[in-house]
Amino acid sequence: MSSEHSTHSRNPRSFPYELRTFPSRLAEGKVPEEVAAWQQAVSLGFHGDATSAEEAAKYVASEEVDGRMCTGAYLKDSAAPAGAWGIEYPVATYAYHRKGLNVGAGTLLPVHQITAVTVRPSHRRRGLLRAMMGSDLAQAKAAGIPIAALTASEATIYGRFGFGVATHACDIEVTVKGGLEFIVPAAASQGVVEIADPTVVRDLHDGIFARVHGASYGSIGRHDMYRLSSSGQGNYGALDPVKNIRAALHYDAEGAVDGYVTYKPVQDSGRSAVEIVDLLAATDAAYLALWNFLGSLDLIDVVKWGMAPVVDPLEWAMAAKRLYKRTGTEDHLWLRILDTPGALAAREYAVDGQVAIHVGDPLGHASGIFRIEIVHGKATVTRCPEDGSVTAGLSMGVSELSSLYLGGVSARTLQAAGRIREEEAGAVADFDSLFAASVSPHCLTSF
């Protein structure tokens, strides 16, 4: 996430800042002053409430679980004007933690997750984001992390750093007045759904998400705060429990919990509505059963959800498909390949074949000519000489390759958009046949 709007590099001699990186962790049960000042700068960037000492301690305890590392840009060799925040407060912030990305075939690829990116309005256009991003991506590459990732608050910032949109999330409204009718009722009636206290979800979250994450192509690891936000027990900006949140659990045939939904009533211009806070289902049966439950809520006209997949089984399970409406679709997970051979060799492929691509990367991490040979669904990626002896069938930037990586968009579409170039006839079709995914990638994590 980012509050930065625009950056332009200046002469390094005019860069009056020092970048410092430190862990978000408690020291003898207290929040270190450096971490507390960094947190206040993040709250400023996202227009949040000033963080109290008690809140700061809870945030840091959660971030310590994730291994969050914080970077701040600090003024050096100068003093703040009288009355202004002192130089102990960073003028720009940046953080990362590392989890796994589901790239198919049971593989959770290590990924560098970037968050908390802000630049103070009075210090914009001075190359701060470029300095923080450039340094951090270089260190991630050196550490052997093949891909970086983020979810962006603004849409036009990160392409310039080589990030590309890899998944989307849909806002949906499902009309449930009178209940949901399913084409195959038995498919939505497996197992049992029962009401639970939301605090139970807090304790169940990690185990259920691990199952969902392991089975969901395009899923990325969640940070520890999700245990609280999913159960309405607090989130960044407000740690007070949500009083009107409700929870329901799905039990499979053996009586084990394999899914849940948390929801709350919302205002909706004359209609009675509930909004899904979080929905995790480890099986298709649990997913439809939880929606069947939501459709049975009395006095409710509409159920809303802001994290629905682009391709949703619910839409095709409902007898009245027109009662399922997408009210918006937005870019969600952005990826940035750092190690082209490592990233491409890690994901699964549906068919065998080969293609050669040329990748341009202004930061140099992923650039080169690469021959991709796939045998039995596994890729061998070879870096080729750039002396003219090897001709690439396709030319693209790292942002384009990062968008293509999970198969959420086709090379043909990006070619039509003017973003990739076919150097040899048939290369686009060859690439698409190799990179096509059997399921649409979907990510249920924001960070």
Secondary structure, DSSP 8 states (H G I E B T S, - for coil): -B---------GGG--EEEEEEE---BTTB--HHHHHHHHHHHHHTT-----HHHHHHHHHHHHHHT-EEEEEEE-S----TTS--TTS-SEEEEEEEEEEE-STT-EEEEEEEEEEEE-GGG-SSSHHHHHHHHHHHHHHHTT--EEEEE-SSSSSGGGGT-EE--EEEEEEEE-TT---BSSGGGG-SSEEEEE-HHHHHHHHHHHHHHHHHHSTT-B---TTHHHHHTTS-BTTB-S--TT-EEEEEE-TTS-EEEEEEEEEE--TTS-EEEEEEEEESSHHHHHHHHHHHHT-TT--EEEEEEE-SS-HHHHHBSSGGGEEEEEEEE-EEEEES-HHHHHHHS--SS-EEEEEEEE-TTSSS-EEEEEEEETTEEEEEEE-SSSSS--SEEEEHHHHHHHTTTSS-HHHHHHTTSSEESSTTHHHHHHHHH--SS--------
